[in-house]
């Protein structure tokens, strides 16, 4: 089978690999029908994920059909359509039982697929702990509707859940890339008083205005002033930092009112400074960390009910054999790209 492979720092390429096999009784092999490219794949390419293993197949956003199952799999059968969770988790350790599946203590736990073991930008993928790492796709939900459930949409859902958003809140989301839009969709489920998106890219600003006309939009240059003018208590009640740019961490807490929650969703390439003397007296609550992808069943139900729709984010579609062209468009933000669906023909 062909697989898009991390060869070395700065280099991915299509290679031939053998079909994956069941290694553990809790494994499943999934025939990948559709995958996508994530910014985290680019972080691997450019060396920002030191735990990534050269030689692995990249990709951790995918849906497919169960091809094989281990003898201890209880929740799935061959032929089931499934989403694949970005995280591998045993479901039994202290952190899994608390719902912090990103911190699973199993040796294969956490972000494994497409990082430490072969991922999904290929034709078939082995999924460890498949009973926890897969979710059945409802019959009325298409592959495109379900494509982002296991990663970028789970990230937005997790971020809004821990941000304690209420209907009285002004919520600022910094960044309108794929994760920012998924965070926006999940924030909208909370029905806050107002939502503000901060974004610098004109095509993404146009996308937000076109699809979500009730959302207020500003740019980084006028963000603080705009937020103060459009909030009730000297800043946003909740800030979700999803951009991960050079100055957006500072912007996030500067735009927050005293005693606000600032949730850092972004993955940074460089360390960030916490200038405590500058923020003294604001009494901010910071929440950080990777997605805890334990809400996928609920997310699929919301999609089935028509309460979440991420299909507008898919701006481009490519077959797997043309994935290098897809990466070029995604990495260089060409042609108004937001997300790309990679199909197996």
N, C-alpha and C positions, 0 to 999 in steps of 0.2 A: 504494500500500500504506500501511497505518497504521504509525506508528513512534513510540515514546515518546522524546521529544526534550528535550535540555537547552536551554532557552530563555534563561535568564539565572540569575544567582546566586539560589538558593532556589526556582527554578521549573522543573519538568518538565511537559510536556503531550503528549497524543496529537496528532500531526499527520499530514497526508498527504504522502508523498514518492514520487518516481518509483522504479521498480524499479532495483536496482543492475546495472551492466554490468561486463563484463571490461575492465579498464584495462591490465593488464600480462599478459604471456603466462604468468606464474606464479600468476595469480589463479584463484580458484574462486568461484562464487556458490552459496551454500547456502540451501535453503529451510528456514527455522527451524521445527521441529516443537514444540520446548519450550525455554523459557529460564527463568532464575531471577533473583532480586534479591539483590545482594550489598551488604555494608556499604560497599564502595568506591563503589558508586553513590550512596550517601548522602553520602559524603565529597565527591564531585563536586558534588552539589546544594548543599552548605553551604560550598563554597569552599575545601576543604582540598586540592584537586588543581588547582593553578594552571595546569598544562599542558592541562587539559581544555578543549575548544573548544566554545563555545556554538554551537548548531545541530546538533551531532552526535546521532545516535541512541544512547541509552545501553544498557548491558547487555553483559556479557562472559562470562556463563555460559550456554551453549546447546548444543543438539544439533540435528541436522537431516539433510537429504538433499541430496547434491550435485546442483545444478540445471544448472550450466554449468561448463566448465573452460577454462583458457587452453591455448594450443598447446604449452606446455612442461611441463605437468603430467604426471607419470609414475606416480604412486602411486595415483591415484584415477580413477574414471570416474563419469559421470552415473548417478545412482541409488544410489550408495553411501550407507549410513547412517554418519554421522560425529559425533565430538565436535569442538568447536572450542577451540583453545588460547587462553587469555587473552592470551598473548604472541605477538607477531609476530617471527619471527627468520629470518634468511637461511640459517643453517646453514653458512656459509662463512667468517665472520670469526673473528678470534682467540678471542673470548669464546664464540661458538657452538661452536667446535671443542673448547673446554674444558668444555662443558656448562653454561656460564653464560649461558643464552639470554636471560635478563632484561636482560643488558647488551649485546645485539646492537648493533653500531655502524651498521647500516643506518639510513638516515633514517626509515624506517618501523618500526624495531626497538623492542622493549620492549612496554610496555602501550599499544597503539594502539586496538584495538577497544573502542568504547564510551567512549573517552577523547579520542583525537585524530582518529579516523575513525569512521564509523558502525558501531555495534555491533548486538547481537542481540535487543533487545526490540522486535521487528518481525516481518515476514513473510519477508524475504529479506535476506541479508547478503553483502557481498563480503569474501572472506578473502585477503589478500596472502600470498605464499609458502605457498600451500596445501599443498604437498608436506611442509612441516615443521609447519604450523599445524593440520592436520587429523589425526585418527586414526580408523581404521575401527572401528565398533562390532561386536563379534561377534554372530552371528545369535541366540544364546541370551540376549543382554543387552538389556534393555528401555531405552527412552529415560530413564525415571525412574532406573534403576540407573546410567546413564552420565552423567546430567545434570551432576554436579559434578566430573567427571574433569578438565576443562580449567582449572579455577581452584581452588576451595576445597579439593578433595581433593588436587590436585597440590601445593597449599601445605602441607597436613599431611604429605604424603609427603616433600616436600623437607625440611621442618623436622626430621622424625625422622631422615632420612638424614644430615644434616650434624651431628646431635647425638650421634652415635657411641654410641648406647644399647647396653648389654650386658645379659646375663641376670642379672647381679649387681646391677643398678642399682635405686635408688628414683628414679622419675621423677615430677616435679611438673608438672602442666599448669595454668596459671592462665587460667581462662576456659572456660566450657562452652557458648559460642555455636556457630554452625555450623562455624567454623574450628577451634575447640577440640575439638569432637566428631570432626571429620575427623582432627585431629592425634592424638586418643585412639585412633581406629581403626588408624592407622598405627603408633602406639606399641605397640599390642597385638601387632602382627606381629613385634615384636622380642623378645617374651616377657620383659620385665624382671621383677625380683623382686617389685616392687609399683609400682602407679600410684596417684597421688593427684591428684584434681581439686579445684581451688579455684574456687568459684562463689558468688555472692551471691543470684542469682535463684532463688526457691523452685521455680518450674515447671521450670527447667533442672536443678536438683538432683534433683527427682523423676524427670526423664527419664533422667538418668545412673543413678540407683539402680534404675530399672525395667528398663533395657536392658542395663546393664553392672554386674551385682551384685557382681562381684569387685573393682571399682574403689573405692578409699577416697575419701570426699568430705568437704571441710571448707569453711568460709566464710572470707572475708578477715580477719575479726576474730580468728579462732583459728588462722589458717593456720600461722604460724611455730611456735607451740607444738605443733600437730598434726604438722607435718612432722618436727620434732625428736624427737617421741615415736615416730614411725613410720619412722625411718631409722636407719642403722647407724653413720654417721660424722659426726654433727653437722650434718645437713642433707641435702637431695636431691643425688644424684649428677648429675642432669640436670634443668634447669628450662626449660620452654618457656612463654614469656610470650605469651599469645594474646589477652589481654583489651584492652590498650591504654587502660585507665582511668587516672585521675589518679594513683593511688598504686601501680599494679601493677608498674611498672618497679622501683621500690625494693624492693617485696615480693619480686620475683623473685630478686634477688641476696642479700637478707637470708636467704632460705630455702635458699640453696645452701650445700653444704659447701665447705670449702677445696679449691681446685683443680677445682671443678666446671665444667661447661659450662652457660652460660646462653644459650639461643637466643631471640632476640626476633623473634617472628613478627608481632606487632601493628603496625598503622599508627597512629601517634599524631597527634592534632590539634595538639599543642604540643611544643616541645622538651623533652627530658628531661635531667636533671642526672646527671652521673657523679661522685659525691662520693668521689673517690679517697682522701682521708684516712680516711673512715669504713670503707672496704673494704680498707684497707692490710693486707697479709698473707694475704688470702683467696686470692690468686693465681688469680683467676677467668679463664675463657676466655669471651669474649662473641662470639656469632655473630649477625649481623643481615642484613637486606636483604629484597628482594622475592623471591617465588617464582621458582625456575628450573623452568619447566614442561616438562622434557625427559623425564619418566618416564611419560607418559600411556599409552604402549603397554603397559608393565609393569603399570600400575594397571588397565587394562582386562582384562588377563589375570588379575589377582588377583580382580577382580569376577566374571569368567567362572568361576573356580574356586570361587567362594563364600567367599573369604577376606576380602572387604571388602563391606559392605552399607550404603550410605548412605540407602536408601529410608526408614528410620524418621525421618530428619530432615525429610522433606517432610510438614509438618503442614497445609498449605493448598494449594489448587489454584484457579486463576482463569484464565478466558480472557483473551487479550490485550486485548480491548475493556474489560475491567474492571481493568486494571493499576493505575489510580490507587487503587482500593480496596485492592488488594494492597499497594501501597506504604504506605498509611496503617497497615495492620495491621503490616507489617514494621518500619517506622520507629518506631512507638510501642510495639512489643513487646506487641501485644494478643493475647488469646485463646491464650496459650501458644505463639505462633509460633516456629518455628526456621527453616525454609526454606519458600519458596513456589515451586511449579511453575506457570509461566505457559504456557498451551497455545494453539496456533493451531488454531482449529476450522475 
